[in-house]
């Protein structure tokens, strides 16, 4: 019994150590971004705003009646992430722009009940050509909801792990993010700096941690093939939660498993309630 427990604990330590070594973290800025907008009675829905220094969504009263509004679109080059990789985490950082133009919203920045949806773009677009009338298609699948702002220049850090996983898994139908107001009715705005802003540290940043498929297979196969593991580990690959089945002898006794970090410090202990 003791020998089996010792081996199991060592294997789990190796599993987590190798998994940590296999992970890669990258931080990237948009490869392109643009604002798409319209201003009723001014025919601006056919205008390109690929050089706008803001990225976001807004609606406000138009200067000649009607409404003036917009959405933001941006894309990141994910081609450096190997096909089949597991996306462990992805965080999108966006910095509040504040005033971005004229009007009830543009002269203030974030304003109103400005909850937004962050969606995956499913068709190709060009920041130097795209307009409100030609904006790309999107999907609601795994969309992320952005909370109402607490100030006119609030910074956001958004968990987009599943959205990025979708993009890596289906690159032929993934062309970035769109931000759109949950309710497109004046007066509301949630706006951030784009890559046309003057300070790179205020541009959107996407930080992704991933595990390449070849490395994760090596780690999990080593565990699954050990004689002390009954049915291995599942799901495979593991992102956040896993079940490990371990053979035990017919002797009585509880099972204790320690999970350790790379320095050898115990970070979690699990014990079974029965043999």
C-alpha positions as CSV (number, residue, x, y, z in Angstrom):
1,X,0.0,0.0,0.0
2,X,2.7,2.5,1.0
3,X,4.7,1.7,-2.2
4,X,1.7,2.3,-4.4
5,X,0.9,5.6,-2.7
6,X,4.5,6.8,-3.0
7,X,4.6,6.1,-6.7
8,X,1.2,7.8,-7.3
9,X,2.2,10.9,-5.5
10,X,5.5,11.1,-7.4
11,X,3.7,10.8,-10.7
12,X,1.3,13.5,-9.8
13,X,4.2,15.8,-8.9
14,X,5.9,15.0,-12.2
15,X,2.6,15.6,-14.1
16,X,2.1,19.1,-12.6
17,X,5.8,20.0,-13.0
18,X,5.9,18.9,-16.6
19,X,2.6,20.7,-17.3
20,X,4.0,23.9,-16.0
21,X,7.1,23.6,-18.0
22,X,5.1,22.8,-21.2
23,X,3.0,26.0,-20.9
24,X,3.9,29.0,-23.0
25,X,2.7,32.6,-22.3
26,X,2.6,35.3,-24.9
27,X,1.3,38.9,-24.9
28,X,0.3,40.5,-28.2
29,X,-1.4,43.7,-29.4
30,X,-4.0,43.8,-32.2
31,X,-2.8,43.2,-35.7
32,X,-5.6,45.5,-36.9
33,X,-8.5,47.4,-35.3
34,X,-11.2,49.8,-36.4
35,X,-14.3,51.6,-35.4
36,X,-17.4,51.1,-37.5
37,X,-20.1,53.8,-37.1
38,X,-23.1,55.7,-38.5
39,X,-24.6,59.1,-38.1
40,X,-28.1,59.3,-39.4
41,X,-28.7,62.1,-42.0
42,X,-25.0,62.3,-42.7
43,X,-24.5,59.1,-44.8
44,X,-21.5,58.2,-42.7
45,X,-22.3,54.5,-42.5
46,X,-20.2,54.2,-45.7
47,X,-17.2,55.8,-44.1
48,X,-14.1,53.9,-43.0
49,X,-12.8,54.7,-39.5
50,X,-9.7,52.5,-39.5
51,X,-7.5,55.2,-38.1
52,X,-9.8,56.0,-35.1
53,X,-7.8,56.1,-31.8
54,X,-10.6,54.5,-29.9
55,X,-12.1,51.0,-29.8
56,X,-15.5,50.5,-28.3
57,X,-19.3,50.9,-28.7
58,X,-21.6,53.9,-28.2
59,X,-24.9,55.5,-29.1
60,X,-26.0,59.1,-28.8
61,X,-28.4,61.6,-30.3
62,X,-27.4,62.7,-33.8
63,X,-26.5,66.3,-34.6
64,X,-29.5,66.6,-37.1
65,X,-31.9,64.2,-35.4
66,X,-31.8,60.4,-35.3
67,X,-28.9,58.6,-33.7
68,X,-25.1,58.5,-34.0
69,X,-23.5,55.2,-32.9
70,X,-20.7,52.8,-33.4
71,X,-19.0,49.4,-32.6
72,X,-15.4,48.3,-32.3
73,X,-13.6,45.5,-34.0
74,X,-10.1,44.2,-33.6
75,X,-8.1,41.1,-34.5
76,X,-5.0,39.4,-33.1
77,X,-2.5,37.2,-35.0
78,X,-2.9,33.8,-33.3
79,X,-1.0,31.9,-36.1
80,X,2.0,31.4,-33.7
81,X,0.0,29.1,-31.5
82,X,0.4,25.5,-32.7
83,X,-2.7,23.7,-34.0
84,X,-4.2,21.5,-31.4
85,X,-2.9,23.5,-28.4
86,X,-4.9,23.8,-25.2
87,X,-5.6,27.3,-24.2
88,X,-5.0,27.4,-20.5
89,X,-6.0,31.1,-20.0
90,X,-6.5,34.2,-22.1
91,X,-7.0,37.7,-20.7
92,X,-7.8,40.8,-22.7
93,X,-6.7,44.1,-21.2
94,X,-8.3,47.4,-22.5
95,X,-7.6,50.9,-21.2
96,X,-10.4,53.5,-20.8
97,X,-10.2,56.2,-23.5
98,X,-12.4,58.9,-21.8
99,X,-13.8,61.6,-24.2
100,X,-13.4,60.5,-27.8
101,X,-15.4,63.1,-29.8
102,X,-18.4,65.3,-29.8
103,X,-21.9,64.6,-28.5
104,X,-23.5,63.5,-25.3
105,X,-21.4,60.3,-25.2
106,X,-18.3,61.4,-27.2
107,X,-17.6,64.4,-25.0
108,X,-17.7,62.2,-21.8
109,X,-16.4,58.7,-22.4
110,X,-17.9,55.8,-20.6
111,X,-21.5,56.8,-19.8
112,X,-25.0,55.3,-19.2
113,X,-26.1,51.7,-18.8
114,X,-23.2,50.6,-21.0
115,X,-23.0,46.8,-20.6
116,X,-21.5,45.3,-23.7
117,X,-21.0,42.0,-25.4
118,X,-17.7,40.8,-26.8
119,X,-18.3,38.5,-29.7
120,X,-16.1,36.4,-32.0
121,X,-15.9,37.7,-35.6
122,X,-16.5,35.0,-38.2
123,X,-15.7,36.7,-41.5
124,X,-12.7,38.5,-42.9
125,X,-12.3,42.3,-42.8
126,X,-9.8,45.0,-43.6
127,X,-9.3,47.9,-41.2
128,X,-8.7,50.3,-44.1
129,X,-11.9,49.3,-45.9
130,X,-14.5,48.2,-43.4
131,X,-17.5,50.4,-42.7
132,X,-20.7,50.1,-40.7
133,X,-22.5,48.9,-43.9
134,X,-19.8,46.3,-44.6
135,X,-18.9,45.2,-41.0
136,X,-18.0,41.5,-40.6
137,X,-20.3,38.8,-39.3
138,X,-20.2,37.6,-35.7
139,X,-21.4,34.7,-33.5
140,X,-23.0,34.7,-30.1
141,X,-21.2,31.4,-29.2
142,X,-19.2,31.8,-26.0
143,X,-19.6,35.6,-26.1
144,X,-18.3,37.5,-23.1
145,X,-20.3,40.1,-21.2
146,X,-18.6,43.3,-20.1
147,X,-20.0,44.9,-16.9
148,X,-21.3,48.4,-16.7
149,X,-18.5,50.9,-16.1
150,X,-17.8,52.5,-12.8
151,X,-16.1,55.6,-14.2
152,X,-15.7,57.5,-17.5
153,X,-12.2,56.0,-18.0
154,X,-12.3,52.5,-16.5
155,X,-9.8,49.9,-17.5
156,X,-11.0,46.3,-18.2
157,X,-9.3,42.9,-17.8
158,X,-11.6,40.4,-19.4
159,X,-11.3,36.6,-19.3
160,X,-11.6,35.5,-23.0
161,X,-10.2,32.0,-22.5
162,X,-13.1,30.2,-24.3
163,X,-13.3,32.7,-27.1
164,X,-9.6,32.4,-27.8
165,X,-9.9,28.6,-27.6
166,X,-12.7,28.8,-30.2
167,X,-10.4,31.0,-32.5
168,X,-7.5,28.6,-32.3
169,X,-9.7,25.6,-32.9
170,X,-11.5,27.2,-35.9
171,X,-9.1,29.7,-37.5
172,X,-10.9,29.6,-40.8
173,X,-14.0,31.2,-39.2
174,X,-12.3,33.4,-36.6
175,X,-11.2,37.0,-37.3
176,X,-11.1,38.8,-34.0
177,X,-13.4,40.4,-31.5
178,X,-16.3,42.8,-31.8
179,X,-17.6,45.0,-28.9
180,X,-21.2,46.0,-29.1
181,X,-23.6,47.5,-26.6
182,X,-26.0,45.2,-25.0
183,X,-28.7,47.8,-25.7
184,X,-28.0,50.1,-28.6
185,X,-30.0,53.1,-27.5
186,X,-28.8,56.6,-26.4
187,X,-27.0,57.6,-24.4
188,X,-24.4,54.9,-23.7
189,X,-20.7,54.4,-24.4
190,X,-17.9,52.0,-23.4
191,X,-14.7,53.1,-25.1
192,X,-11.0,52.1,-24.9
193,X,-7.8,53.2,-26.6
194,X,-7.0,51.5,-29.9
195,X,-3.6,50.9,-31.5
196,X,-3.9,54.3,-33.1
197,X,-3.5,55.9,-29.7
198,X,-0.2,57.7,-28.9
199,X,0.9,55.4,-26.0
200,X,1.6,51.6,-26.8
201,X,1.1,50.7,-23.1
202,X,-2.5,51.9,-23.4
203,X,-3.2,49.7,-26.4
204,X,-5.3,46.5,-26.0
205,X,-3.1,43.6,-24.9
206,X,-4.1,39.9,-25.1
207,X,-2.1,37.6,-22.8
208,X,-2.5,33.9,-23.7
209,X,-1.1,30.8,-21.8
210,X,-1.3,27.6,-23.9
211,X,0.1,24.1,-23.9
212,X,1.2,22.7,-27.3
213,X,-0.5,19.4,-28.2
214,X,2.8,17.4,-28.6
215,X,3.9,18.3,-25.1
216,X,0.6,17.7,-23.4
217,X,0.3,14.3,-25.0
218,X,3.7,13.2,-23.7
219,X,2.8,14.3,-20.1
220,X,-0.6,12.5,-20.0
221,X,0.5,9.4,-21.8
222,X,3.3,8.9,-19.3
223,X,0.8,9.1,-16.5
224,X,-1.8,6.9,-18.2
225,X,0.6,4.1,-19.1
226,X,1.8,3.7,-15.5
227,X,0.8,0.4,-13.9
228,X,-0.5,2.1,-10.8
229,X,-3.1,4.1,-12.7
230,X,-6.4,2.2,-13.3
231,X,-8.0,4.3,-16.0
232,X,-5.7,7.2,-16.2
233,X,-6.7,10.9,-16.1
234,X,-9.7,12.5,-17.6
235,X,-10.7,14.7,-19.3
236,X,-7.6,14.6,-21.5
237,X,-6.3,17.3,-22.1
238,X,-6.8,18.9,-18.7
239,X,-7.3,22.6,-18.4
240,X,-8.6,23.2,-14.8
241,X,-10.2,20.1,-13.4
242,X,-9.3,16.4,-13.6
243,X,-10.1,13.0,-12.2
244,X,-7.2,10.6,-11.6
245,X,-8.0,6.9,-11.0
246,X,-5.4,5.1,-8.9
247,X,-5.1,1.4,-8.3
248,X,-5.1,0.4,-4.6
249,X,-4.2,-2.9,-3.1
250,X,-6.7,-5.0,-1.1
251,X,-5.2,-3.6,2.1
252,X,-7.3,-1.2,4.2
253,X,-6.4,2.4,4.4
254,X,-7.1,5.8,3.1
255,X,-5.3,7.4,0.1
256,X,-3.5,10.7,0.5
257,X,-2.3,12.7,-2.4
258,X,-0.1,15.9,-2.2
259,X,0.1,18.2,-5.2
260,X,3.3,20.2,-5.1
261,X,4.7,23.2,-7.1
262,X,8.1,23.2,-8.8
263,X,9.9,24.3,-5.6
264,X,8.5,21.3,-3.7
265,X,6.0,23.3,-1.7
266,X,2.7,21.4,-1.0
267,X,-0.1,23.5,-2.5
268,X,-3.0,21.1,-2.0
269,X,-3.7,17.8,-0.2
270,X,-6.5,15.4,-1.0
271,X,-7.6,12.4,1.1
272,X,-10.0,9.6,0.3
273,X,-12.7,8.8,2.7
274,X,-12.4,5.0,2.3
275,X,-10.0,2.4,0.9
